[in-house]
Amino acid sequence: MPLSCAALLPLGGVESGRFVAVRPAPLVLNSATALGVAGMEGFRSSQAIVRFGAFELDPQAGELRKDGTRVRLQEQPLQILKILLKEPGRVITREDLRNRIWPSDTFVDFDHGINNAVKRMREALGDTAETPRYIETLPRRGYRFIGKIECEAPRMRSLAVLPLENLSRDPQQEYFAEGLTEALITTLAKIGELRVISRTSAMLYKGVRKPLREIARELDVDAIVEGTVLRSGHRVRITAQLIDPAKESHLWAESYERNLRDVLDLQSELAQAIAREVRVKLTPQEQAQFAQSRPVEPEAYEAYLKGRYHWNRRSKEGLPKGVECFQEAIAKDPAYAAAYAGLADCLSGLSNYNFVAPEEGCGKAKQLALQALRMDPSLAEAHTSLAWVHTWYDYDFVAAEREFERSIELNPRYATAHQFFGFHLGMMGRFEEAYTEVKRAIRLDPLSSVFQWALGFVYWMARKYDQALEQAGKTLELDPRFTPAHALFTWTYLCKSMPEAAMAAARNAVQCSPGAVMYLANLAESHAAAGDRDEAQNLLDHLLDLSKRQYVTPYFLARIYTRLGRREDAMACLEAAYLERTSSLAFMKVDALLDDLRPDPRFEDLMNRMKFL
């Protein structure tokens, strides 16, 4: 059940004014669960990369690659391939596949599902049922893997960078140490053969004293990087060490000192050193990326780190601060492409959460993302920034998909790209693909409340409401103050015709994010669903009054009118939302709370103009 923000306990006494939730035991993601029974000859470890022909399957990353390039494969075909590779030469029955992959309560047409998944798997492998090289069909029985496989012994294919310790002991420099940690993670994540735990999960271990072996087990990684950072004026020194947590032994340690102007070069040098020590091979493209680092003005880099520090908090207060910091970075170094992408992300965030009007948020973000790409076409983050704008503002879903794919091609370990792409695919109604992308983000950042919530929202879009509620609960275990999770509870309870529960969740959202009109609108919608028309109208009137002074998206007004049975007003609001390019209209195809409007020809016409994929 959702937790009320009013129930959170203060950290260090009431006087501190800071609130914290006790961190639960971290989620341990184990691919062996999906693979079924472990330990057959061909696939002794769920962590081992399996090579066959030009292909390799990386179970830990959940990826199939051909000649080093990732092959797009949806979750169910990927799971079937894992199972077949786990027991090569053995017939895996259709019944066995159904029991392992399609739970009885979530799928109906099992035969069609298995046939479709096997077909997609064969297409990815360039295989055929008539002349199979890899997957043989045994009519009315099942399938077996007949190719020759080479199973590689587990190596250091995954690592976590723990938060760098701030040796200056100056609390005002915490953002700098945290920013450098994230920058190092981002640089390492560009190495295709290496799975690097993303920032959110790593940051939960800041100041935590526990055995590295235990941390490695919780994050499911082979190696740990830890170190320190010391900043003095425009000089910075990073000391890093690579540790084998299983043996609790140091494998390598080194110190690097540079002028802050050359800090990007320092990060590239450090990342390449770590790659050598864990024995992963850099592709020519990755080597070229590392060689492209350019000097950056020290004050611009410092402002950039502050900007990412605030953006990562994803709050009503943090996003505007992030905007100021990125603007300062651009003013100090107008050729700093990453700062333009960061500013675009902050403005898009303000628009997505309906804190600002679309043209002030995503509209400006689009130009910034394009500017970043003109400066650096290889910047994966900027491609994701542009894709996000194409989805939420341009409603150009074809262009968005193209940009997402380019971003992931440039940096397959950029977890935010996978999460955003999964969200995009969900809004298109392509749920299996959406699950795959969001789960890839979770593999890279298992303790991220944002990614856990995103998976829950994809479940909501797919109308799998029980799974959505379960995922929302997991999110609040990680962060009870994460307001979008309370909103997910609200939307899901409304879809399950549980208006009282929806009202309770909506009140939690309003408490956690005072002044956010989107959550106030959810509360009004909940009152309308409960039959409390007077209170719903009072809240609606309040929102209409607020719209004279600040941005209020017509999309959520349309949902309130729909609950009140006022179809003409609802359709007028949706048309207004389209004309002003409000972000939330991208939910239109999958939003069950608009189902009462779908028979209206005007609704169908609007759907056609949106050009959903």
C-alpha positions as CSV (number, residue, x, y, z in Angstrom):
1,M,0.0,0.0,0.0
2,P,1.2,3.6,-0.6
3,L,2.8,5.4,2.3
4,S,1.8,8.8,3.3
5,C,4.5,11.4,3.3
6,A,3.2,12.7,6.6
7,A,4.3,9.4,8.1
8,L,8.0,9.8,7.2
9,L,10.4,10.1,10.1
10,P,12.9,13.0,10.3
11,L,16.6,12.1,10.1
12,G,18.7,13.3,13.1
13,G,15.7,14.7,15.0
14,V,13.0,17.1,14.1
15,E,15.4,20.0,14.0
16,S,17.3,18.8,10.9
17,G,14.3,19.2,8.6
18,R,15.4,16.4,6.4
19,F,13.4,13.3,5.8
20,V,14.6,9.8,5.1
21,A,13.2,6.4,4.6
22,V,15.0,3.3,5.9
23,R,16.7,1.7,2.9
24,P,15.3,-1.8,2.3
25,A,17.4,-4.8,1.3
26,P,18.5,-4.0,-2.3
27,L,16.8,-5.8,-5.1
28,V,18.9,-8.7,-6.3
29,L,18.3,-9.3,-10.0
30,N,19.2,-12.9,-10.9
31,S,18.8,-14.0,-14.4
32,A,18.8,-17.6,-13.3
33,T,15.2,-17.1,-12.1
34,A,14.1,-16.4,-15.6
35,L,16.2,-19.2,-17.0
36,G,14.7,-21.9,-14.9
37,V,16.7,-24.9,-13.6
38,A,20.5,-24.2,-13.5
39,G,23.5,-26.3,-14.1
40,M,23.3,-28.1,-17.4
41,E,26.4,-28.9,-19.5
42,G,26.3,-26.1,-22.1
43,F,25.6,-23.2,-19.7
44,R,27.0,-23.7,-16.3
45,S,26.8,-20.1,-15.2
46,S,24.0,-17.6,-15.7
47,Q,26.7,-14.9,-15.9
48,A,28.7,-16.6,-18.7
49,I,28.6,-15.1,-22.2
50,V,27.7,-17.8,-24.8
51,R,29.0,-17.5,-28.3
52,F,27.6,-19.4,-31.3
53,G,28.5,-18.5,-34.9
54,A,28.6,-14.7,-35.3
55,F,26.4,-14.3,-32.2
56,E,26.9,-14.0,-28.5
57,L,24.3,-13.9,-25.7
58,D,25.1,-11.9,-22.6
59,P,22.6,-13.1,-20.0
60,Q,23.8,-10.6,-17.4
61,A,23.1,-7.6,-19.7
62,G,20.1,-9.3,-21.3
63,E,21.5,-8.7,-24.8
64,L,22.0,-10.6,-28.0
65,R,24.9,-9.3,-30.1
66,K,26.1,-10.1,-33.7
67,D,29.7,-9.3,-34.4
68,G,29.6,-7.0,-31.4
69,T,26.5,-5.1,-32.4
70,R,23.3,-5.4,-30.3
71,V,20.5,-7.2,-32.0
72,R,17.0,-6.0,-31.0
73,L,15.1,-8.8,-29.5
74,Q,11.9,-8.6,-27.4
75,E,11.8,-10.1,-23.9
76,Q,9.9,-13.3,-24.7
77,P,12.0,-14.4,-27.7
78,L,15.1,-13.5,-25.6
79,Q,13.9,-15.7,-22.7
80,I,13.3,-18.7,-25.1
81,L,16.8,-18.3,-26.5
82,K,18.3,-18.3,-23.0
83,I,16.4,-21.5,-22.2
84,L,17.4,-23.3,-25.4
85,L,21.1,-22.3,-25.0
86,K,21.0,-23.4,-21.4
87,E,20.4,-27.0,-22.5
88,P,21.7,-27.4,-26.0
89,G,20.7,-30.5,-27.8
90,R,17.8,-31.2,-25.5
91,V,14.2,-30.9,-26.6
92,I,12.4,-28.1,-24.7
93,T,8.7,-28.8,-24.9
94,R,6.2,-26.1,-25.8
95,E,4.5,-26.9,-22.5
96,D,7.7,-26.3,-20.6
97,L,8.2,-22.9,-22.4
98,R,4.7,-21.9,-21.6
99,N,5.1,-22.7,-17.9
100,R,8.4,-20.8,-17.7
101,I,7.6,-17.7,-19.7
102,W,3.8,-17.2,-19.9
103,P,2.1,-17.3,-16.4
104,S,-1.4,-18.6,-16.7
105,D,-2.9,-15.4,-15.3
106,T,-1.3,-13.0,-17.7
107,F,-1.6,-14.6,-21.2
108,V,-4.4,-16.4,-23.0
109,D,-3.4,-17.5,-26.5
110,F,-0.3,-19.5,-25.6
111,D,0.2,-21.2,-28.9
112,H,0.1,-17.9,-30.8
113,G,2.5,-16.3,-28.3
114,I,5.0,-19.1,-28.5
115,N,4.8,-19.3,-32.3
116,N,5.3,-15.5,-32.6
117,A,8.2,-15.5,-30.2
118,V,10.0,-18.3,-31.9
119,K,9.4,-16.6,-35.3
120,R,11.0,-13.3,-34.0
121,M,13.9,-15.2,-32.5
122,R,14.6,-16.9,-35.8
123,E,14.4,-13.6,-37.6
124,A,17.0,-12.1,-35.3
125,L,19.3,-15.1,-35.9
126,G,18.7,-15.2,-39.6
127,D,17.5,-18.8,-39.2
128,T,14.6,-20.7,-40.8
129,A,12.4,-23.6,-39.7
130,E,13.0,-25.4,-43.0
131,T,16.8,-25.4,-42.9
132,P,17.7,-24.5,-39.3
133,R,21.3,-23.7,-38.3
134,Y,20.5,-23.0,-34.7
135,I,16.8,-23.7,-33.7
136,E,15.2,-27.0,-34.7
137,T,11.5,-27.5,-34.5
138,L,10.1,-30.9,-33.5
139,P,6.5,-30.9,-34.6
140,R,4.0,-31.1,-31.8
141,R,6.8,-31.5,-29.3
142,G,9.0,-28.4,-29.0
143,Y,12.4,-27.0,-30.0
144,R,16.1,-27.5,-29.4
145,F,19.3,-25.7,-30.1
146,I,21.4,-27.6,-32.6
147,G,24.3,-25.1,-33.3
148,K,27.8,-25.3,-31.9
149,I,28.3,-23.1,-28.9
150,E,31.3,-21.8,-27.2
151,C,30.7,-21.1,-23.5
152,E,33.1,-18.5,-22.0
153,A,34.2,-18.8,-18.4
154,P,32.8,-15.9,-16.3
155,R,35.0,-12.8,-16.5
156,M,34.8,-9.3,-15.1
157,R,32.0,-8.1,-17.3
158,S,30.2,-5.9,-14.8
159,L,31.3,-3.4,-12.1
160,A,30.0,-0.8,-9.8
161,V,31.7,2.6,-9.1
162,L,31.0,3.4,-5.5
163,P,30.7,7.1,-4.6
164,L,34.0,8.8,-4.6
165,E,34.9,10.1,-1.2
166,N,35.2,13.9,-0.9
167,L,38.6,14.4,0.8
168,S,38.1,18.2,1.2
169,R,35.5,17.5,3.9
170,D,33.8,20.6,2.7
171,P,30.0,19.9,2.4
172,Q,29.8,22.5,-0.4
173,Q,32.0,20.2,-2.5
174,E,29.8,17.1,-2.2
175,Y,28.2,17.9,-5.5
176,F,31.7,17.9,-7.1
177,A,32.5,14.4,-5.8
178,E,29.1,13.1,-6.7
179,G,29.3,14.6,-10.1
180,L,32.7,13.1,-10.8
181,T,31.4,9.7,-9.7
182,E,28.5,10.0,-12.2
183,A,30.9,11.3,-14.9
184,L,33.2,8.3,-14.5
185,I,30.2,5.9,-14.5
186,T,29.0,7.5,-17.8
187,T,32.4,7.2,-19.4
188,L,32.8,3.6,-18.4
189,A,29.3,2.8,-19.6
190,K,30.4,3.6,-23.2
191,I,32.3,0.4,-23.2
192,G,30.0,-2.1,-24.9
193,E,31.4,-5.2,-23.2
194,L,31.1,-3.8,-19.8
195,R,27.9,-3.6,-17.7
196,V,28.3,-0.6,-15.3
197,I,25.8,0.0,-12.5
198,S,24.2,3.4,-13.0
199,R,24.4,6.3,-10.6
200,T,21.2,5.9,-8.6
201,S,22.0,2.4,-7.3
202,A,25.7,3.2,-6.7
203,M,24.8,6.4,-4.7
204,L,22.8,4.4,-2.2
205,Y,26.1,3.1,-0.9
206,K,27.4,6.6,-0.1
207,G,28.8,6.5,3.4
208,V,27.7,2.9,3.9
209,R,30.2,0.7,5.6
210,K,29.7,-2.9,4.6
211,P,31.8,-5.7,3.1
212,L,32.5,-5.2,-0.6
213,R,31.6,-8.8,-1.2
214,E,28.1,-8.0,0.1
215,I,27.8,-4.9,-2.0
216,A,28.9,-6.9,-5.1
217,R,26.3,-9.5,-4.4
218,E,23.5,-7.0,-3.9
219,L,24.3,-5.2,-7.2
220,D,25.2,-8.5,-9.0
221,V,28.6,-7.3,-10.2
222,D,32.1,-8.8,-10.7
223,A,34.2,-5.9,-9.6
224,I,34.1,-2.7,-7.5
225,V,35.8,0.6,-8.2
226,E,36.2,2.9,-5.2
227,G,38.3,6.0,-4.6
228,T,38.7,9.6,-3.5
229,V,38.6,13.0,-5.0
230,L,40.4,16.1,-3.8
231,R,39.7,19.5,-5.4
232,S,42.0,22.5,-4.8
233,G,41.4,25.6,-6.9
234,H,41.5,24.5,-10.5
235,R,43.5,21.3,-9.7
236,V,41.7,17.9,-9.1
237,R,43.2,14.6,-8.0
238,I,41.4,11.3,-8.3
239,T,42.7,8.1,-6.7
240,A,40.9,5.0,-7.8
241,Q,41.3,1.3,-7.0
242,L,39.8,-1.8,-8.6
243,I,38.8,-4.6,-6.3
244,D,37.9,-8.2,-6.8
245,P,35.1,-8.5,-4.2
246,A,35.0,-12.3,-4.3
247,K,38.6,-12.5,-3.2
248,E,38.6,-9.2,-1.4
249,S,41.8,-8.3,-3.1
250,H,43.1,-5.1,-4.8
251,L,43.8,-5.6,-8.5
252,W,45.0,-2.2,-9.4
253,A,45.3,1.3,-8.0
254,E,46.4,4.6,-9.5
255,S,46.2,8.4,-8.9
256,Y,45.6,11.0,-11.5
257,E,46.0,14.7,-11.1
258,R,45.0,17.3,-13.7
259,N,44.0,20.9,-14.2
260,L,40.2,21.0,-14.0
261,R,40.3,22.1,-17.7
262,D,41.5,18.6,-18.6
263,V,39.2,16.6,-16.4
264,L,37.4,15.0,-19.3
265,D,40.7,13.6,-20.6
266,L,41.4,12.4,-17.1
267,Q,38.1,10.5,-17.0
268,S,38.8,8.8,-20.4
269,E,42.3,7.8,-19.3
270,L,40.9,6.3,-16.0
271,A,38.2,4.5,-17.9
272,Q,40.6,2.9,-20.3
273,A,42.9,1.8,-17.5
274,I,40.0,0.1,-15.8
275,A,39.0,-1.6,-19.0
276,R,42.5,-3.0,-19.4
277,E,42.5,-4.3,-15.9
278,V,39.2,-6.1,-16.2
279,R,40.4,-7.4,-19.7
280,V,37.6,-6.1,-21.9
281,K,38.4,-5.2,-25.4
282,L,37.6,-1.7,-26.7
283,T,36.2,-1.5,-30.2
284,P,37.7,1.0,-32.7
285,Q,34.6,3.2,-32.2
286,E,35.0,3.2,-28.4
287,Q,38.7,4.0,-28.8
288,A,37.8,6.9,-31.0
289,Q,35.2,8.2,-28.5
290,F,37.8,8.2,-25.7
291,A,40.3,10.1,-28.0
292,Q,37.8,12.9,-28.7
293,S,37.7,14.4,-25.2
294,R,38.2,18.1,-25.3
295,P,39.3,20.7,-22.8
296,V,36.5,22.3,-20.9
297,E,36.5,25.6,-18.9
298,P,36.8,24.7,-15.2
299,E,34.0,27.0,-14.1
300,A,31.8,25.5,-16.8
301,Y,32.5,22.0,-15.8
302,E,31.8,22.8,-12.1
303,A,28.5,24.4,-13.1
304,Y,27.7,21.3,-15.2
305,L,28.3,19.0,-12.3
306,K,26.0,21.1,-10.1
307,G,23.4,20.9,-12.9
308,R,23.4,17.1,-13.1
309,Y,23.3,17.0,-9.3
310,H,20.0,18.9,-9.2
311,W,18.6,17.2,-12.3
312,N,19.1,13.8,-10.7
313,R,16.7,14.8,-7.9
314,R,13.9,15.2,-10.5
315,S,12.0,17.5,-8.1
316,K,10.0,20.7,-8.6
317,E,12.8,22.5,-6.7
318,G,15.7,20.7,-8.3
319,L,14.8,21.1,-11.9
320,P,14.9,25.0,-11.9
321,K,18.2,24.9,-10.1
322,G,19.5,22.6,-12.7
323,V,18.4,25.0,-15.4
324,E,20.4,27.8,-13.8
325,C,23.5,25.7,-13.5
326,F,23.5,24.5,-17.1
327,Q,22.8,28.0,-18.3
328,E,25.9,29.1,-16.3
329,A,27.9,26.3,-17.8
330,I,27.0,27.3,-21.3
331,A,27.8,31.0,-20.6
332,K,31.2,29.9,-19.4
333,D,31.9,27.5,-22.3
334,P,29.5,28.0,-25.2
335,A,30.9,25.0,-27.1
336,Y,30.2,22.6,-24.2
337,A,27.7,20.2,-25.9
338,A,26.9,18.1,-22.8
339,A,25.7,21.3,-21.0
340,Y,23.2,21.9,-23.8
341,A,21.9,18.3,-23.4
342,G,21.6,18.8,-19.7
343,L,19.7,22.0,-20.0
344,A,17.3,20.3,-22.5
345,D,16.7,17.5,-20.0
346,C,15.8,19.9,-17.2
347,L,13.4,21.9,-19.4
348,S,11.8,18.7,-20.7
349,G,11.3,17.5,-17.2
350,L,9.6,20.7,-16.2
351,S,7.3,20.3,-19.1
352,N,6.6,16.6,-18.6
353,Y,5.6,17.2,-15.0
354,N,3.4,20.1,-16.2
355,F,5.3,22.7,-14.2
356,V,5.7,25.0,-17.3
357,A,3.9,25.4,-20.6
358,P,5.0,23.1,-23.4
359,E,6.7,25.9,-25.5
360,E,8.7,27.0,-22.4
361,G,9.8,23.4,-21.6
362,C,10.0,20.9,-24.5
363,G,9.8,23.7,-27.1
364,K,13.1,25.2,-25.9
365,A,14.6,21.8,-25.1
366,K,14.3,20.8,-28.8
367,Q,16.5,23.6,-29.9
368,L,19.1,22.9,-27.2
369,A,19.2,19.2,-28.1
370,L,19.7,20.1,-31.8
371,Q,22.5,22.5,-30.8
372,A,24.2,19.8,-28.7
373,L,24.1,17.4,-31.7
374,R,25.5,20.0,-34.0
375,M,28.5,20.3,-31.7
376,D,28.9,16.6,-31.0
377,P,26.9,14.1,-33.2
378,S,28.2,11.2,-31.1
379,L,26.7,12.4,-27.8
380,A,24.3,9.7,-26.9
381,E,22.7,11.8,-24.2
382,A,21.8,14.5,-26.7
383,H,20.1,12.0,-29.0
384,T,18.0,10.8,-26.1
385,S,17.1,14.4,-25.2
386,L,15.9,15.0,-28.8
387,A,14.0,11.7,-28.9
388,W,12.2,12.7,-25.7
389,V,11.1,16.0,-27.2
390,H,10.0,14.3,-30.4
391,T,7.7,12.0,-28.3
392,W,6.2,14.6,-25.8
393,Y,6.2,17.8,-27.9
394,D,6.4,17.1,-31.6
395,Y,4.3,13.9,-31.5
396,D,6.7,12.7,-34.2
397,F,7.0,9.1,-33.0
398,V,8.9,7.8,-36.0
399,A,11.7,10.4,-35.5
400,A,11.7,9.7,-31.7
401,E,12.3,6.0,-32.3
402,R,15.1,6.8,-34.7
403,E,16.8,9.0,-32.2
404,F,16.4,6.5,-29.3
405,E,17.9,3.7,-31.4
406,R,20.9,6.0,-32.4
407,S,21.5,6.9,-28.7
408,I,21.5,3.2,-27.7
409,E,23.8,2.4,-30.5
410,L,26.3,5.0,-29.4
411,N,26.0,4.1,-25.7
412,P,24.1,0.8,-25.0
413,R,24.7,1.3,-21.3
414,Y,22.9,4.6,-21.0
415,A,20.1,3.5,-18.7
416,T,18.0,6.6,-19.1
417,A,17.8,6.0,-22.9
418,H,16.4,2.5,-22.3
419,Q,13.9,3.8,-19.7
420,F,12.7,6.7,-21.9
421,F,12.5,4.4,-25.0
422,G,10.5,1.8,-23.0
423,F,8.1,4.5,-21.9
424,H,7.8,5.7,-25.5
425,L,7.1,2.1,-26.7
426,G,4.5,1.7,-24.0
427,M,2.6,4.8,-25.1
428,M,2.6,3.3,-28.7
429,G,1.0,0.2,-27.3
430,R,4.1,-2.0,-28.0
431,F,4.2,-3.5,-24.6
432,E,6.5,-6.4,-25.0
433,E,9.2,-4.1,-26.5
434,A,8.5,-1.6,-23.7
435,Y,9.0,-4.2,-21.0
436,T,12.3,-5.2,-22.6
437,E,13.7,-1.7,-22.7
438,V,12.7,-0.7,-19.2
439,K,14.0,-4.0,-17.8
440,R,17.3,-3.2,-19.5
441,A,17.4,0.1,-17.6
442,I,16.7,-1.8,-14.3
443,R,19.5,-4.2,-15.0
444,L,21.8,-1.2,-15.3
445,D,20.4,0.5,-12.2
446,P,18.5,-2.0,-10.1
447,L,17.9,0.4,-7.1
448,S,16.5,3.3,-9.2
449,S,13.1,4.3,-8.0
450,V,12.6,6.1,-11.4
451,F,13.2,2.9,-13.4
452,Q,11.1,0.7,-11.0
453,W,8.2,3.2,-11.3
454,A,8.6,3.3,-15.1
455,L,8.1,-0.5,-15.3
456,G,5.0,-0.1,-13.2
457,F,3.7,2.6,-15.5
458,V,4.2,0.4,-18.6
459,Y,2.2,-2.3,-16.8
460,W,-0.5,0.4,-16.2
461,M,-0.5,1.3,-19.9
462,A,-0.8,-2.5,-20.8
463,R,-3.8,-2.7,-18.3
464,K,-2.0,-5.1,-16.1
465,Y,-3.2,-3.4,-13.0
466,D,-2.1,-5.9,-10.3
467,Q,1.4,-5.9,-11.7
468,A,1.3,-2.0,-11.8
469,L,0.3,-1.9,-8.1
470,E,3.0,-4.3,-7.1
471,Q,5.6,-2.3,-9.0
472,A,4.4,1.0,-7.4
473,G,4.8,-0.6,-4.0
474,K,8.4,-1.6,-4.8
475,T,9.1,1.9,-5.9
476,L,7.9,3.4,-2.6
477,E,10.0,0.9,-0.7
478,L,13.0,2.5,-2.4
479,D,11.7,6.1,-2.0
480,P,8.5,6.8,-0.1
481,R,8.6,10.4,-1.2
482,F,8.7,9.6,-5.0
483,T,5.5,11.4,-6.0
484,P,4.9,9.7,-9.4
485,A,4.6,6.4,-7.6
486,H,1.7,7.8,-5.6
487,A,0.2,9.0,-8.9
488,L,0.6,5.5,-10.4
489,F,-1.4,4.1,-7.4
490,T,-4.1,6.8,-8.1
491,W,-4.4,6.0,-11.8
492,T,-4.4,2.3,-11.3
493,Y,-7.0,2.3,-8.5
494,L,-9.2,4.5,-10.8
495,C,-8.9,1.9,-13.5
496,K,-9.8,-0.8,-11.0
497,S,-12.9,1.1,-9.9
498,M,-11.5,1.7,-6.4
499,P,-12.2,5.4,-6.0
500,E,-11.6,5.5,-2.2
501,A,-8.2,4.0,-2.6
502,A,-7.5,6.3,-5.5
503,M,-8.4,9.4,-3.3
504,A,-6.0,8.2,-0.6
505,A,-3.2,7.8,-3.0
506,A,-3.9,11.2,-4.7
507,R,-3.8,12.9,-1.3
508,N,-0.4,11.4,-0.7
509,A,0.8,12.7,-4.0
510,V,-0.5,16.2,-3.2
511,Q,1.3,16.1,0.2
512,C,4.6,15.0,-1.3
513,S,4.5,17.6,-4.1
514,P,2.5,20.7,-2.9
515,G,1.5,23.0,-5.7
516,A,1.8,20.4,-8.4
517,V,-1.4,20.8,-10.4
518,M,-1.2,17.4,-12.0
519,Y,-1.7,15.6,-8.7
520,L,-4.4,18.0,-7.6
521,A,-6.2,17.2,-10.9
522,N,-5.8,13.4,-10.0
523,L,-7.5,14.1,-6.7
524,A,-10.4,15.9,-8.4
525,E,-10.8,13.0,-10.8
526,S,-10.9,10.5,-7.8
527,H,-13.7,12.5,-6.1
528,A,-15.7,12.5,-9.4
529,A,-15.2,8.7,-9.7
530,A,-16.4,8.3,-6.1
531,G,-19.6,10.2,-6.9
532,D,-18.6,13.2,-4.9
533,R,-19.4,15.7,-7.6
534,D,-19.5,18.8,-5.4
535,E,-15.9,18.3,-4.2
536,A,-14.7,17.4,-7.7
537,Q,-16.3,20.6,-9.1
538,N,-14.7,22.6,-6.3
539,L,-11.3,21.3,-7.2
540,L,-12.0,21.8,-10.9
541,D,-12.9,25.4,-10.3
542,H,-9.7,25.8,-8.3
543,L,-7.7,24.4,-11.2
544,L,-9.4,26.7,-13.7
545,D,-8.6,29.7,-11.4
546,L,-5.0,28.6,-11.2
547,S,-4.8,28.4,-15.0
548,K,-5.0,32.2,-15.1
549,R,-1.7,32.4,-13.2
550,Q,0.2,29.3,-14.1
551,Y,0.2,26.4,-16.5
552,V,-2.5,23.8,-16.1
553,T,-2.6,21.1,-18.7
554,P,-6.0,20.7,-20.4
555,Y,-5.3,16.9,-20.6
556,F,-6.1,16.3,-17.0
557,L,-9.0,18.7,-17.1
558,A,-10.4,16.5,-19.8
559,R,-10.1,13.4,-17.6
560,I,-12.1,15.2,-14.8
561,Y,-14.8,16.3,-17.3
562,T,-15.0,12.7,-18.5
563,R,-15.6,11.4,-15.0
564,L,-18.3,14.1,-14.6
565,G,-20.0,13.0,-17.8
566,R,-19.3,16.3,-19.5
567,R,-18.2,14.9,-22.9
568,E,-18.3,18.2,-24.8
569,D,-16.0,19.9,-22.3
570,A,-13.7,16.9,-22.3
571,M,-13.3,16.9,-26.0
572,A,-12.7,20.7,-26.1
573,C,-9.9,20.2,-23.6
574,L,-8.3,17.4,-25.6
575,E,-8.4,19.6,-28.7
576,A,-6.8,22.5,-26.7
577,A,-4.1,20.1,-25.5
578,Y,-3.3,19.1,-29.0
579,L,-3.0,22.7,-30.2
580,E,-0.7,23.7,-27.4
581,R,1.3,20.4,-27.6
582,T,0.9,19.4,-24.0
583,S,3.1,16.5,-23.0
584,S,0.4,14.3,-21.4
585,L,-1.5,13.9,-24.7
586,A,1.1,11.3,-25.7
587,F,-0.8,9.0,-23.2
588,M,-3.9,9.2,-25.2
589,K,-3.7,5.9,-27.1
590,V,-3.3,3.8,-24.0
591,D,-5.1,5.8,-21.3
592,A,-8.0,3.6,-20.0
593,L,-9.4,6.6,-18.2
594,L,-10.4,8.1,-21.5
595,D,-12.2,5.0,-22.7
596,D,-15.7,6.7,-22.4
597,L,-14.6,9.1,-25.1
598,R,-13.3,6.6,-27.6
599,P,-16.6,6.0,-29.5
600,D,-16.8,9.8,-30.3
601,P,-15.7,10.4,-33.9
602,R,-13.8,13.5,-32.8
603,F,-11.7,11.3,-30.5
604,E,-10.9,9.0,-33.4
605,D,-10.0,12.0,-35.6
606,L,-7.6,13.3,-32.9
607,M,-6.0,9.9,-32.7
608,N,-5.5,9.9,-36.4
609,R,-3.8,13.3,-36.3
610,M,-1.5,12.1,-33.5
611,K,-0.2,9.4,-35.9
612,F,0.6,6.9,-33.2
613,L,2.8,4.0,-34.4
